Amino acid sequence: QLGAGPARRRRGRELPEGEPRVALVDQLRARDIDTVVVGGLTTPICVQTTVDGLSMAGLKVIVLADACASQAIGTLSAEQAHEAAIQRMAYLFAAVEDTSVFVAKVRAFQPAAG
């Protein structure tokens, strides 16, 4: 598990906000991984910060919009906050897809069994 464990969490807290965990980016690169798929909570905070950092580190990012959610923020409802963050990420930092579309694409690339 990349980025798991207390030491990584402590190190992550020491990084400036918005900067990806350097160890994670290094491990992804060491494995020749150039694309990261992201989903999570909260869309305009944790997800957006993660996506921004990974993208700025040079990785391609796919956000699964229906695998993310938000709470209300200020005058925005949960749905409005989520949608605003998704639109911002799609404009600047990531490809945005629904889970079903992404899974269909992955299945299309898998070799047939037999």
Protein Blocks (a to p, Z undefined) as FASTA:
>chain_A
ZZiajklmmmmmmpcghiacfklmmmmmmnopabdcdedddfklmmmmmmmmmmmnopac
dddfklgccddehjbcfklmmmmmmmmmmmmmpccddfklmmmmmmmmpcceZZ
